[in-house]
């Protein structure tokens, strides 16, 4: 990662790398910071550490400096002290880098982020042979796991990124997420600018698009739905985006049309990626799912896919080396993704996660098609389908809905029941509840926050 920063800094030291409403950091700034971090880690004798910080101008030099020194770094999500203590124990971290004052006394030695970044300007270490990096999964099916990577594999695709100094990419993911890391690497490889508002909610993202000249944005379908709701609510100017990218969740077909109408000058791309196998590339034809051309690419492909019993499997040479604390895996071998798929014509369509299937009296129900139907109803901003325990059938299909401002709940409930009336009885929602918040993958809460 350091070499991406260094290459641009040599070409144009003053080019802005990270931009917020209150601050900016150039590529040269981040190179100098990363060198100081690398030197400090060597002085401290640190071989691996955890980071708790959400500011990109702090996280980027910490991660780049760790890569330069061959030190494994793992960024934690911005959670409370009890959860940080649990993560420290789970992933055997005895060094914590943070400027938060509420994280002392958790059993780890605390090194202030500002001290590492602002330390003496010592000579940076020689490039290491191994450059490990640890990324946490979202924990959608239980406690998060630590995914072990090496920068030599993570950077394999960087050479294919074309220079694009004028692009400004919105950071809508946390840098502790693999998707956020992928956006960062793409931006640095392109020599572009990362626009990183905090917190990373749709409202702040929309404000950054308008005020900081964002040209490209990548986010989850959930994020885009709420951003569109924000736009409808405030009625202010539409950002002049040139690129809209979706990933991280299954993508409802109607959302692609909503985004194309909202941003008519933008190209629409879908990315399929995960912490374990990296990014598989993108689809730019504004159609749901993946092209069947991604299947059986051959032994020479960095990423290859196949479908086994309705589940997508992937072999990736840009993916993980294994999980922290678990037996070694074949880094270049085939592995199941946990995504249920179907082939229709020339498309691979996602039907949901294997862990999300609802068993209603022995009938397997996939939530995604139901969510797509409900989300397409005028007046629905967001929908979540899940299984609720039931003594008779084991589970029933339950539905949470975030209504658009001014929508009539009684009318919406009738419209939802009508839209689902032709579904199999087991798939019809038996419980419909209107909420202000939606809990998405990894227990993240998405709020509309519309005033």
C-alpha positions as CSV (number, residue, x, y, z in Angstrom):
1,X,0.0,0.0,0.0
2,X,2.8,2.4,0.8
3,X,4.2,2.1,-2.7
4,X,0.9,3.5,-4.1
5,X,1.2,6.6,-2.0
6,X,4.9,7.0,-2.7
7,X,4.4,6.7,-6.5
8,X,1.9,9.6,-6.7
9,X,3.9,11.7,-4.2
10,X,6.9,11.5,-6.4
11,X,4.9,12.5,-9.5
12,X,2.9,15.3,-7.8
13,X,3.6,15.8,-4.1
14,X,0.8,18.4,-3.6
15,X,-2.0,16.3,-5.0
16,X,-4.8,15.8,-2.4
17,X,-5.2,12.3,-1.3
18,X,-7.8,12.6,1.6
19,X,-10.4,15.4,1.8
20,X,-13.0,16.2,4.4
21,X,-15.1,19.3,5.2
22,X,-12.4,20.5,7.6
23,X,-9.1,19.1,6.4
24,X,-7.1,17.8,3.5
25,X,-3.9,15.7,3.3
26,X,-1.7,15.4,0.3
27,X,0.0,12.2,-1.0
28,X,3.3,13.7,0.2
29,X,1.8,14.3,3.7
30,X,0.7,10.7,4.0
31,X,4.0,9.3,2.8
32,X,5.9,11.3,5.5
33,X,3.3,10.2,8.1
34,X,3.6,6.6,7.1
35,X,7.4,6.7,7.3
36,X,7.2,8.0,10.8
37,X,4.7,5.3,11.7
38,X,6.9,2.6,10.3
39,X,10.0,3.8,12.1
40,X,8.0,4.1,15.4
41,X,6.7,0.6,15.1
42,X,10.2,-0.7,14.7
43,X,11.4,1.2,17.7
44,X,8.6,-0.1,19.8
45,X,9.3,-3.7,18.6
46,X,5.6,-4.0,17.6
47,X,4.8,-6.9,15.3
48,X,1.0,-6.7,15.2
49,X,-1.5,-4.2,16.6
50,X,-5.2,-3.1,16.6
51,X,-6.4,0.4,15.6
52,X,-9.6,2.1,16.8
53,X,-10.1,5.3,14.8
54,X,-12.4,6.3,12.0
55,X,-10.7,9.3,10.5
56,X,-9.2,8.4,7.1
57,X,-6.3,10.9,7.5
58,X,-5.2,8.9,10.6
59,X,-6.0,5.3,9.5
60,X,-4.3,5.6,6.1
61,X,-0.8,6.5,7.4
62,X,-1.2,3.9,10.2
63,X,-2.0,1.1,7.7
64,X,0.6,2.3,5.1
65,X,3.2,2.6,7.8
66,X,2.5,-0.9,9.1
67,X,2.7,-2.3,5.6
68,X,6.1,-0.5,5.1
69,X,7.4,-2.1,8.4
70,X,5.9,-5.6,7.7
71,X,3.7,-5.2,10.8
72,X,0.2,-6.7,10.9
73,X,-2.5,-4.1,11.6
74,X,-6.2,-4.7,12.2
75,X,-8.7,-1.9,12.3
76,X,-11.7,-2.4,14.7
77,X,-15.1,-0.9,14.1
78,X,-16.0,2.2,16.2
79,X,-17.5,0.2,19.1
80,X,-17.8,0.7,22.9
81,X,-15.0,-0.3,25.3
82,X,-16.6,-3.6,26.3
83,X,-16.7,-4.7,22.6
84,X,-13.1,-3.5,22.0
85,X,-12.0,-5.6,25.0
86,X,-13.7,-8.6,23.5
87,X,-12.0,-8.1,20.1
88,X,-8.6,-7.6,21.8
89,X,-9.0,-11.0,23.5
90,X,-10.5,-12.7,20.5
91,X,-7.7,-11.7,18.2
92,X,-4.8,-11.8,20.7
93,X,-3.9,-8.1,20.3
94,X,-1.7,-6.8,23.2
95,X,-1.1,-3.4,21.5
96,X,-3.9,-0.9,20.8
97,X,-3.3,2.3,18.7
98,X,-5.9,4.9,19.4
99,X,-6.4,8.5,20.6
100,X,-9.7,7.6,22.4
101,X,-9.4,8.2,26.1
102,X,-12.0,5.6,27.1
103,X,-10.0,2.6,26.0
104,X,-7.3,2.5,28.6
105,X,-7.2,-0.5,31.1
106,X,-8.5,-3.1,28.6
107,X,-5.5,-5.3,28.9
108,X,-3.5,-3.9,26.0
109,X,-0.7,-1.4,25.8
110,X,-2.1,1.8,24.3
111,X,0.0,3.8,21.8
112,X,-1.6,7.1,20.8
113,X,-2.2,7.4,17.1
114,X,-1.1,11.0,17.1
115,X,2.3,10.0,18.7
116,X,3.0,7.5,16.0
117,X,2.1,9.8,13.2
118,X,3.7,12.9,14.7
119,X,6.9,11.2,16.0
120,X,10.5,11.9,15.0
121,X,11.3,11.7,11.3
122,X,13.6,8.7,11.5
123,X,14.8,6.7,8.5
124,X,12.1,4.2,7.5
125,X,12.9,0.5,7.5
126,X,13.8,-1.6,4.5
127,X,10.9,-3.2,2.7
128,X,9.9,-6.5,4.4
129,X,9.5,-9.9,2.8
130,X,6.1,-10.4,4.4
131,X,3.5,-7.7,4.7
132,X,0.5,-9.1,6.6
133,X,-2.9,-7.4,7.1
134,X,-5.9,-8.5,9.1
135,X,-9.5,-7.6,8.2
136,X,-12.5,-8.5,10.3
137,X,-15.6,-9.9,8.8
138,X,-18.9,-8.2,9.4
139,X,-20.1,-11.0,11.7
140,X,-23.4,-11.6,9.9
141,X,-23.5,-15.2,11.1
142,X,-21.9,-14.9,14.5
143,X,-18.8,-13.3,16.0
144,X,-16.5,-11.6,13.5
145,X,-13.5,-13.6,12.2
146,X,-10.1,-12.2,11.4
147,X,-9.2,-12.7,7.7
148,X,-5.5,-12.9,7.1
149,X,-4.2,-11.1,3.9
150,X,-0.8,-10.1,2.5
151,X,-0.3,-6.9,0.6
152,X,1.4,-8.8,-2.3
153,X,-2.0,-10.4,-3.0
154,X,-4.2,-7.4,-2.2
155,X,-2.3,-5.2,-4.6
156,X,-2.4,-7.6,-7.6
157,X,-5.2,-5.7,-9.3
158,X,-3.7,-2.2,-8.7
159,X,-1.7,-2.3,-11.9
160,X,-4.9,-2.6,-13.9
161,X,-6.3,0.7,-12.5
162,X,-5.9,3.6,-14.9
163,X,-4.6,7.0,-13.7
164,X,-7.5,9.3,-12.9
165,X,-6.2,12.3,-10.9
166,X,-9.4,14.2,-11.3
167,X,-11.7,11.6,-9.7
168,X,-13.1,12.2,-6.2
169,X,-14.4,9.1,-4.6
170,X,-16.8,9.2,-1.7
171,X,-15.8,6.8,1.2
172,X,-19.2,5.5,2.3
173,X,-17.8,2.4,4.0
174,X,-15.6,2.2,7.1
175,X,-12.0,1.5,6.4
176,X,-12.3,-1.4,8.8
177,X,-14.5,-3.1,6.2
178,X,-13.0,-4.9,3.3
179,X,-15.1,-2.8,0.9
180,X,-13.7,0.4,2.4
181,X,-10.2,-1.0,2.0
182,X,-10.9,-1.8,-1.7
183,X,-12.1,1.8,-2.4
184,X,-9.0,3.2,-0.7
185,X,-6.7,1.0,-2.8
186,X,-8.5,1.9,-6.0
187,X,-8.2,5.6,-5.2
188,X,-4.5,5.4,-4.4
189,X,-3.8,3.3,-7.5
190,X,-5.6,5.9,-9.7
191,X,-3.9,8.8,-8.0
192,X,-7.4,10.2,-7.2
193,X,-8.8,11.8,-4.1
194,X,-10.7,10.1,-1.2
195,X,-13.6,12.2,0.2
196,X,-14.1,10.9,3.7
197,X,-16.9,12.5,5.7
198,X,-17.6,11.3,9.2
199,X,-19.8,9.7,10.3
200,X,-20.4,7.7,7.1
201,X,-24.1,7.9,6.9
202,X,-26.2,8.8,3.8
203,X,-26.9,12.4,5.1
204,X,-23.2,13.2,5.5
205,X,-22.4,11.4,2.2
206,X,-24.9,13.5,0.3
207,X,-23.6,16.7,1.9
208,X,-20.0,15.7,0.9
209,X,-21.2,15.0,-2.7
210,X,-22.6,18.5,-3.0
211,X,-19.9,20.5,-1.1
212,X,-16.7,18.6,-2.0
213,X,-17.2,17.8,-5.7
214,X,-17.6,14.0,-5.4
215,X,-17.6,12.5,-8.9
216,X,-17.6,8.8,-8.0
217,X,-19.3,6.9,-5.2
218,X,-19.5,3.3,-4.0
219,X,-21.9,2.1,-1.3
220,X,-24.2,-0.6,-0.3
221,X,-27.8,-0.8,-1.8
222,X,-29.1,0.1,1.6
223,X,-26.9,3.2,1.7
224,X,-28.1,4.3,-1.8
225,X,-31.7,3.8,-0.9
226,X,-31.5,6.1,2.1
227,X,-29.4,8.6,0.1
228,X,-32.2,8.7,-2.5
229,X,-34.7,9.2,0.3
230,X,-32.6,12.1,1.6
231,X,-32.6,13.7,-1.9
232,X,-36.3,13.4,-2.2
233,X,-36.8,14.9,1.2
234,X,-34.6,18.0,1.0
235,X,-35.3,18.7,-2.7
236,X,-31.9,20.4,-3.1
237,X,-29.4,20.1,-6.0
238,X,-28.6,16.6,-7.4
239,X,-24.9,15.8,-7.2
240,X,-23.2,15.6,-10.6
241,X,-21.9,12.0,-10.2
242,X,-20.1,10.3,-13.1
243,X,-20.0,6.9,-11.4
244,X,-22.3,5.0,-9.1
245,X,-21.1,1.7,-7.7
246,X,-23.0,-0.8,-5.6
247,X,-21.7,-3.7,-3.5
248,X,-21.7,-5.4,-0.2
249,X,-25.3,-6.8,-0.4
250,X,-27.6,-8.4,-2.9
251,X,-28.8,-5.6,-5.3
252,X,-32.5,-5.3,-6.0
253,X,-33.3,-4.8,-9.6
254,X,-35.6,-1.8,-9.2
255,X,-32.9,0.1,-7.3
256,X,-30.7,0.2,-10.5
257,X,-33.4,2.0,-12.3
258,X,-34.0,4.4,-9.4
259,X,-30.3,5.3,-9.5
260,X,-30.1,5.7,-13.3
261,X,-33.1,8.1,-13.1
262,X,-31.6,10.1,-10.2
263,X,-28.1,10.3,-11.8
264,X,-28.7,10.2,-15.5
265,X,-25.1,11.1,-16.4
266,X,-23.5,8.4,-14.2
267,X,-22.3,5.0,-15.2
268,X,-23.8,2.3,-12.9
269,X,-21.6,-0.6,-11.7
270,X,-22.1,-3.6,-9.5
271,X,-19.2,-5.1,-7.5
272,X,-19.1,-8.6,-6.0
273,X,-16.5,-9.0,-3.3
274,X,-15.9,-10.3,0.2
275,X,-13.2,-10.2,2.9
276,X,-12.2,-13.7,2.2
277,X,-11.8,-13.7,-1.6
278,X,-11.3,-10.1,-2.5
279,X,-12.9,-8.3,-5.5
280,X,-14.0,-10.4,-8.5
281,X,-14.5,-7.4,-10.8
282,X,-17.5,-5.3,-11.8
283,X,-20.6,-5.5,-14.0
284,X,-21.6,-2.3,-15.9
285,X,-24.6,-3.2,-17.9
286,X,-27.2,-2.0,-15.3
287,X,-28.8,-5.4,-15.1
288,X,-29.2,-7.3,-11.8
289,X,-26.7,-10.1,-11.0
290,X,-23.5,-11.2,-12.7
291,X,-22.9,-12.3,-16.3
292,X,-22.4,-16.1,-16.7
293,X,-19.1,-15.2,-18.4
294,X,-17.5,-15.1,-15.0
295,X,-17.9,-18.9,-14.7
296,X,-15.1,-21.3,-15.5
297,X,-12.6,-18.7,-16.7
298,X,-9.7,-21.2,-16.5
299,X,-6.7,-22.0,-14.3
300,X,-4.8,-18.8,-15.3
301,X,-7.5,-16.4,-14.1
302,X,-6.9,-14.5,-10.8
303,X,-10.5,-15.1,-10.0
304,X,-12.7,-17.9,-11.1
305,X,-16.3,-18.9,-10.2
306,X,-18.5,-21.9,-10.4
307,X,-22.0,-22.9,-9.0
308,X,-22.3,-26.0,-6.8
309,X,-25.8,-27.1,-5.7
310,X,-27.1,-23.6,-6.1
311,X,-24.3,-21.9,-4.1
312,X,-21.6,-19.7,-5.7
313,X,-18.0,-20.9,-5.2
314,X,-14.9,-18.9,-5.9
315,X,-11.2,-19.4,-6.4
316,X,-9.2,-16.3,-5.9
317,X,-5.5,-15.5,-6.1
318,X,-6.1,-12.1,-4.5
319,X,-7.9,-13.5,-1.5
320,X,-7.1,-14.5,2.0
321,X,-4.3,-16.7,3.4
322,X,-6.6,-18.0,6.1
323,X,-8.4,-17.1,9.3
324,X,-6.7,-15.9,12.5
325,X,-6.3,-18.7,15.0
326,X,-7.6,-21.4,12.6
327,X,-5.8,-24.0,10.5
328,X,-4.2,-23.0,7.3
329,X,-6.3,-23.1,4.1
330,X,-5.3,-23.5,0.5
331,X,-5.0,-19.8,-0.4
332,X,-5.7,-20.5,-4.1
333,X,-8.3,-23.2,-3.6
334,X,-12.0,-23.2,-4.1
335,X,-14.3,-22.0,-1.3
336,X,-18.0,-21.6,-0.8
337,X,-19.3,-18.0,-0.6
338,X,-22.5,-18.6,1.2
339,X,-24.5,-16.9,-1.5
340,X,-27.5,-18.8,-3.0
341,X,-27.8,-18.1,-6.8
342,X,-29.8,-19.1,-9.8
343,X,-29.0,-18.9,-13.5
344,X,-31.6,-17.2,-15.7
345,X,-30.5,-16.9,-19.3
346,X,-27.0,-15.2,-19.3
347,X,-27.3,-13.9,-15.7
348,X,-26.4,-15.3,-12.3
349,X,-29.0,-13.9,-9.9
350,X,-28.5,-13.7,-6.2
351,X,-31.3,-15.2,-4.0
352,X,-29.8,-14.5,-0.6
353,X,-27.4,-15.9,1.9
354,X,-27.6,-19.5,2.9
355,X,-27.6,-18.3,6.5
356,X,-30.7,-16.1,5.8
357,X,-33.0,-18.8,4.5
358,X,-36.3,-19.0,6.4
359,X,-37.6,-22.5,7.1
360,X,-41.4,-22.2,7.2
361,X,-42.9,-25.6,8.0
362,X,-40.2,-27.3,5.9
363,X,-40.5,-24.8,3.0
364,X,-37.3,-22.8,2.4
365,X,-38.1,-19.1,1.8
366,X,-35.5,-16.7,0.5
367,X,-35.9,-13.1,1.8
368,X,-34.4,-11.2,-1.1
369,X,-37.2,-11.6,-3.7
370,X,-39.8,-10.5,-1.1
371,X,-37.7,-7.5,-0.1
372,X,-37.4,-6.5,-3.8
373,X,-41.2,-6.7,-4.2
374,X,-41.9,-4.6,-1.1
375,X,-39.1,-2.1,-1.8
376,X,-40.6,-1.4,-5.3
377,X,-43.9,-0.2,-3.8
378,X,-44.2,3.6,-3.9
379,X,-44.0,5.0,-0.4
380,X,-41.5,2.3,0.9
381,X,-38.0,3.6,1.5
382,X,-36.6,0.3,2.9
383,X,-37.7,-3.2,3.7
384,X,-36.2,-6.0,5.7
385,X,-37.5,-9.6,5.6
386,X,-36.5,-12.1,8.3
387,X,-37.7,-15.2,10.1
388,X,-39.6,-14.9,13.3
389,X,-39.9,-18.0,15.5
390,X,-43.3,-19.7,15.5
391,X,-44.5,-22.6,17.6
392,X,-46.5,-24.2,14.8
393,X,-44.2,-23.8,11.7
394,X,-40.8,-23.2,13.3
395,X,-40.7,-19.7,11.7
396,X,-42.9,-17.2,9.8
397,X,-41.9,-14.5,7.4
398,X,-41.7,-11.1,9.2
399,X,-41.3,-7.7,7.5
400,X,-39.9,-4.4,8.8
401,X,-40.6,-1.3,6.7
402,X,-39.3,2.2,6.7
403,X,-42.0,4.4,5.1
404,X,-41.3,7.5,3.0
405,X,-42.1,10.8,4.7
406,X,-45.8,11.4,4.5
407,X,-46.8,7.9,3.5
408,X,-49.9,6.4,5.0
409,X,-49.0,3.2,7.0
410,X,-52.5,1.7,6.6
411,X,-52.4,2.2,2.8
412,X,-48.9,0.8,2.6
413,X,-49.8,-2.3,4.5
414,X,-52.6,-3.0,2.1
415,X,-50.3,-2.4,-0.9
416,X,-47.7,-4.8,0.6
417,X,-50.2,-7.5,1.1
418,X,-51.5,-7.1,-2.4
419,X,-48.0,-7.2,-3.9
420,X,-47.2,-10.4,-2.0
421,X,-50.6,-12.1,-2.6
422,X,-49.4,-14.3,-5.4
423,X,-46.4,-15.7,-3.4
424,X,-46.5,-19.2,-2.0
425,X,-48.3,-19.1,1.3
426,X,-45.1,-19.8,3.2
427,X,-43.4,-16.8,1.7
428,X,-46.2,-14.3,2.4
429,X,-45.3,-11.9,5.3
430,X,-47.4,-12.7,8.4
431,X,-46.1,-9.8,10.4
432,X,-45.6,-6.2,9.0
433,X,-44.1,-3.6,11.2
434,X,-43.2,0.0,10.4
435,X,-39.9,1.2,12.0
436,X,-37.6,4.2,11.8
437,X,-34.4,2.1,11.7
438,X,-33.3,-1.0,9.7
439,X,-30.7,-3.4,11.0
440,X,-28.7,-4.7,8.1
441,X,-25.8,-7.2,7.6
442,X,-23.3,-7.2,10.5
443,X,-25.9,-5.7,12.9
444,X,-25.4,-2.2,11.4
445,X,-28.3,0.2,12.0
446,X,-29.2,2.4,9.1
447,X,-31.2,5.5,10.0
448,X,-33.0,7.8,7.6
449,X,-32.2,10.9,9.8
450,X,-34.5,13.1,7.6
451,X,-35.5,16.3,9.3
